[in-house]
Amino acid sequence: MLIRDDAPQQRLAQQAEREMAAFLGAVAEMFGREHTQRAAETWLKVMCSMTWPNDNHQRFFSQVTIVAASQFSRWIVRNDFAALCAVRPF
């Protein structure tokens, strides 16, 4: 009987969820909750477009977040200048 160990996949999913949740939390805080849907779609699209590494997945998810933040910020600048002007300073 073959016993399948789902623990590595679960850890990978948890890492992805934590990184994406942090990104969406920052988007909600800075631009408002109404932008989290687009931010989530951007993050997922970036993740799917990148080549997955064999190891160091935390670094991979950090890179996904950096690229997604860049793409999302370009979208904000082009499409929702009012949200950009409403950004709260840190």
Summary of the structure (lengths in Angstrom):
residues: 90
radius of gyration: 15.6
end to end distance: 55.5
largest distance: 60.4
contacts: 210
relative contact order: 0.15
helix: 78%
strand: 0%
